[in-house]
Amino acid sequence: MVEVVDSIPEGRVMTYGAVARVAGTGARAVGRVLHDGGHDIPWWRVVDAGGRPYGAATEYVRKRFLEESTPLDVDRRGTVVNLATASWSPDERHA
């Protein structure tokens, strides 16, 4: 699953569930691996099904998203990724 997350290009994201499907595991397992760290991958490019980043790092992630020109929306609870335009799949590499 680390390889899947590492393949997400700047400005794009995958949900925990999408990473899990590609990696053949569960979404919670993806979250545990990303949370535990010990790797140098773009973990901030993985968001929940609603487009929200990891809650404890919201401001850091928002800054990264802005630097990478990730399509964002704002709702009453803060900044969210526009999944309609920012979602990415490893299949796109071969298109």
GUVEX-900324 format. One line per field, with one value per residue: chain; residue in three letters; y, z, x of N, C-alpha, C in turn. Coordinates in Angstrom, 3 decimals, always signed. Last residue first. Layout:
N
ch	(A/...)
aa	(ala/...)
n_y	(Y/...)
n_z	(Z/...)
n_x	(X/...)
ca_y	(Y/...)
ca_z	(Z/...)
ca_x	(X/...)
c_y	(Y/...)
c_z	(Z/...)
c_x	(X/...)
This chain:
95
ch	(A/A/A/A/A/A/A/A/A/A/A/A/A/A/A/A/A/A/A/A/A/A/A/A/A/A/A/A/A/A/A/A/A/A/A/A/A/A/A/A/A/A/A/A/A/A/A/A/A/A/A/A/A/A/A/A/A/A/A/A/A/A/A/A/A/A/A/A/A/A/A/A/A/A/A/A/A/A/A/A/A/A/A/A/A/A/A/A/A/A/A/A/A/A/A)
aa	(ala/his/arg/glu/asp/pro/ser/trp/ser/ala/thr/ala/leu/asn/val/val/thr/gly/arg/arg/asp/val/asp/leu/pro/thr/ser/glu/glu/leu/phe/arg/lys/arg/val/tyr/glu/thr/ala/ala/gly/tyr/pro/arg/gly/gly/ala/asp/val/val/arg/trp/trp/pro/ile/asp/his/gly/gly/asp/his/leu/val/arg/gly/val/ala/arg/ala/gly/thr/gly/ala/val/arg/ala/val/ala/gly/tyr/thr/met/val/arg/gly/glu/pro/ile/ser/asp/val/val/glu/val/met)
n_y	(+5.228/+4.414/+5.997/+5.429/+3.372/+4.578/+7.452/+10.297/+13.242/+15.887/+16.251/+15.146/+15.947/+18.567/+18.408/+20.996/+23.083/+23.368/+22.970/+24.160/+24.045/+24.560/+22.628/+22.317/+20.654/+21.370/+22.717/+22.315/+24.301/+23.457/+21.040/+22.047/+23.469/+21.321/+19.917/+21.703/+21.775/+18.998/+16.953/+15.613/+14.542/+13.950/+15.631/+14.804/+13.602/+11.667/+9.495/+11.032/+10.889/+11.240/+13.046/+12.910/+11.108/+10.675/+9.118/+7.724/+6.051/+6.097/+5.899/+5.389/+6.422/+4.632/+2.269/+2.993/+3.488/+0.898/-0.396/+0.798/-0.251/-3.392/-4.581/-4.275/-1.934/-1.036/-0.788/+1.118/+3.389/+3.716/+4.200/+6.617/+8.184/+10.154/+13.093/+15.608/+17.302/+14.938/+11.440/+8.527/+6.659/+6.323/+4.751/+2.358/+1.751/+1.201/-1.187)
n_z	(-19.100/-17.107/-14.986/-14.243/-12.418/-9.929/-9.810/-8.043/-7.582/-8.236/-9.130/-7.161/-4.724/-3.583/-0.146/+2.134/+4.964/+7.064/+7.607/+5.603/+2.969/+0.039/-2.070/-4.314/-6.211/-5.513/-5.789/-3.993/-2.109/-1.164/+0.077/+2.109/+3.604/+4.422/+6.047/+8.190/+9.049/+9.772/+11.364/+12.610/+10.407/+7.153/+4.954/+3.172/+1.320/+2.237/+2.649/+3.469/+1.627/+0.863/+0.718/+2.962/+2.394/+0.356/+2.304/+3.891/+6.978/+9.542/+10.374/+11.491/+9.618/+7.496/+8.774/+9.523/+7.021/+5.962/+7.748/+7.102/+4.549/+3.886/+0.786/-1.846/-3.007/-4.151/-1.827/-0.323/-1.895/-1.608/+1.165/+1.442/-1.817/-3.317/-5.287/-6.789/-6.584/-7.503/-7.780/-6.037/-5.370/-2.653/-2.394/-3.492/-1.758/+0.556/+0.000)
n_x	(-3.218/-1.647/-2.203/-4.767/-4.655/-4.396/-6.483/-7.729/-9.672/-10.220/-12.826/-14.424/-13.375/-11.977/-11.240/-12.159/-12.000/-14.918/-17.553/-18.996/-16.537/-14.775/-12.639/-9.829/-7.437/-4.074/-1.631/+0.355/-0.082/-2.603/-1.882/-0.208/-2.101/-3.721/-1.919/-1.663/-4.367/-4.860/-3.954/-5.962/-7.555/-6.635/-9.020/-12.012/-13.616/-15.265/-13.650/-10.435/-7.290/-3.975/-1.984/-0.441/+1.586/+3.799/+6.450/+8.625/+7.962/+7.168/+3.644/+1.182/-0.614/-0.389/-1.230/-3.874/-5.102/-4.997/-6.670/-9.076/-9.545/-7.829/-6.398/-5.417/-4.626/-6.992/-8.578/-7.082/-7.341/-10.113/-10.347/-8.997/-8.852/-6.302/-5.552/-3.417/-1.304/+1.176/+0.107/+0.697/+2.603/+2.569/+0.296/+1.349/+3.429/+2.038/+0.803)
ca_y	(+5.750/+3.626/+5.984/+6.612/+3.041/+4.107/+5.998/+9.676/+11.804/+15.557/+16.643/+14.990/+14.594/+18.339/+18.198/+19.613/+22.790/+23.659/+22.346/+24.698/+23.878/+24.941/+23.276/+22.334/+21.297/+20.368/+23.102/+21.349/+24.262/+24.734/+21.041/+21.163/+24.172/+22.399/+19.316/+21.288/+22.990/+19.709/+17.674/+16.212/+15.643/+13.491/+15.090/+15.463/+14.522/+12.985/+9.409/+10.170/+11.569/+10.240/+12.864/+13.922/+10.632/+11.801/+9.113/+9.068/+6.046/+5.279/+6.543/+4.886/+7.058/+6.037/+2.343/+2.614/+4.545/+2.004/-0.798/+1.045/+1.180/-2.586/-4.578/-5.547/-2.672/-1.287/-1.671/-0.232/+2.817/+3.462/+3.039/+5.436/+7.959/+8.917/+12.354/+14.543/+17.860/+16.218/+12.660/+9.584/+6.898/+7.009/+6.135/+2.986/+2.028/+2.349/+0.000)
ca_z	(-20.068/-18.325/-15.483/-15.077/-13.805/-10.607/-9.761/-8.955/-7.369/-7.699/-10.012/-8.561/-5.196/-4.572/-1.518/+1.673/+3.617/+6.656/+8.525/+6.959/+3.482/+1.440/-1.802/-2.991/-6.238/-5.386/-6.605/-5.088/-2.818/-1.878/-1.025/+1.061/+2.993/+3.610/+4.802/+7.423/+8.551/+8.769/+10.546/+13.462/+11.264/+8.531/+5.338/+4.308/+0.844/+2.050/+1.559/+3.729/+2.350/+1.151/-0.489/+2.956/+3.147/+0.460/+1.203/+3.318/+5.528/+9.237/+9.779/+12.184/+10.927/+7.293/+8.178/+10.532/+8.022/+5.288/+7.676/+8.429/+4.713/+4.367/+2.238/-1.388/-2.242/-5.015/-2.928/+0.195/-1.672/-2.937/+0.552/+2.144/-0.510/-3.280/-4.037/-6.871/-7.004/-6.889/-8.219/-6.234/-6.796/-3.228/-1.922/-4.064/-3.167/+0.538/+0.000)
ca_x	(-4.206/-1.574/-0.803/-4.547/-4.985/-3.176/-6.369/-6.767/-9.466/-8.891/-11.721/-14.824/-13.093/-13.022/-10.792/-12.259/-11.536/-13.550/-16.588/-19.145/-17.887/-14.912/-13.916/-10.454/-8.754/-5.130/-2.793/+0.261/+1.204/-2.475/-2.838/+0.342/-0.968/-4.289/-2.388/-0.485/-3.706/-5.651/-2.973/-4.946/-7.987/-6.427/-7.716/-11.355/-12.585/-15.859/-14.624/-11.592/-8.366/-5.011/-2.790/-1.499/+0.428/+2.860/+5.491/+8.649/+8.134/+8.327/+4.816/+2.371/-0.472/-0.051/+0.107/-2.863/-4.977/-4.306/-5.262/-8.484/-9.299/-8.949/-6.508/-5.963/-3.616/-5.836/-8.989/-7.300/-6.005/-9.542/-10.988/-8.495/-9.464/-7.081/-5.731/-4.426/-2.571/+0.825/+0.793/-0.299/+2.369/+3.723/+0.269/+0.162/+3.731/+2.944/+0.000)
c_y	(+6.542/+4.122/+5.312/+6.663/+4.208/+3.718/+5.583/+8.171/+11.220/+14.063/+16.190/+15.325/+14.386/+16.996/+17.983/+19.549/+21.302/+23.271/+22.560/+24.111/+24.361/+24.701/+23.674/+23.002/+21.170/+21.079/+22.012/+21.639/+23.388/+24.782/+22.328/+21.141/+23.338/+23.164/+20.383/+20.768/+22.665/+20.942/+18.560/+17.052/+16.340/+14.673/+14.593/+14.794/+15.247/+14.021/+10.738/+10.257/+10.606/+10.907/+11.770/+13.808/+11.617/+11.404/+10.275/+9.087/+7.485/+5.188/+5.571/+5.450/+6.643/+6.749/+3.799/+2.744/+4.239/+3.135/+0.286/+0.648/+1.494/-1.134/-3.753/-5.661/-4.020/-2.170/-2.026/-1.202/+1.371/+2.861/+2.696/+4.168/+6.734/+8.838/+11.008/+13.822/+16.856/+16.712/+13.905/+10.872/+8.020/+7.355/+6.930/+4.465/+2.738/+2.735/+1.259)
c_z	(-21.182/-19.404/-16.826/-15.633/-14.755/-12.057/-10.446/-8.750/-8.450/-7.521/-9.524/-9.513/-6.663/-5.221/-2.409/+0.234/+3.321/+5.225/+8.090/+7.953/+4.920/+1.829/-0.337/-3.032/-4.886/-5.384/-6.641/-6.033/-4.061/-2.682/-1.842/-0.155/+1.874/+2.901/+3.878/+6.050/+7.728/+8.212/+9.501/+12.674/+12.070/+9.475/+6.785/+4.638/+1.943/+1.553/+1.286/+2.575/+2.612/+2.068/-0.340/+1.728/+3.111/+1.122/+1.392/+2.073/+5.035/+7.746/+9.484/+11.613/+11.633/+8.616/+7.997/+9.975/+9.066/+6.281/+6.992/+8.470/+6.070/+4.574/+2.632/+0.117/-1.742/-4.305/-3.820/-0.917/-1.224/-2.821/-0.804/+1.505/+0.135/-1.900/-4.308/-5.534/-7.101/-7.454/-7.447/-6.624/-7.066/-4.706/-2.547/-3.676/-3.845/-0.902/+0.000)
c_x	(-3.544/-2.531/-0.705/-3.121/-4.727/-3.425/-5.075/-6.773/-8.578/-8.638/-10.350/-13.682/-13.471/-12.733/-12.009/-11.754/-11.650/-13.261/-15.150/-18.148/-17.910/-16.355/-13.889/-11.815/-9.461/-6.481/-3.869/-0.912/+1.123/-1.182/-2.726/-0.570/-0.353/-3.168/-2.969/-0.908/-2.467/-4.934/-3.650/-3.939/-6.917/-6.622/-7.725/-10.019/-11.835/-14.861/-15.319/-12.586/-9.515/-6.038/-3.841/-2.393/-0.740/+1.537/+4.512/+7.764/+8.056/+8.591/+5.937/+3.663/+0.815/+0.182/+0.526/-1.458/-3.926/-4.073/-4.437/-7.016/-8.666/-8.550/-7.723/-6.033/-4.111/-4.812/-7.803/-7.685/-6.152/-8.145/-10.408/-9.056/-8.813/-7.716/-6.386/-4.481/-3.703/-0.491/+0.347/+0.429/+1.365/+3.512/+1.421/+0.128/+2.565/+3.267/+0.851)
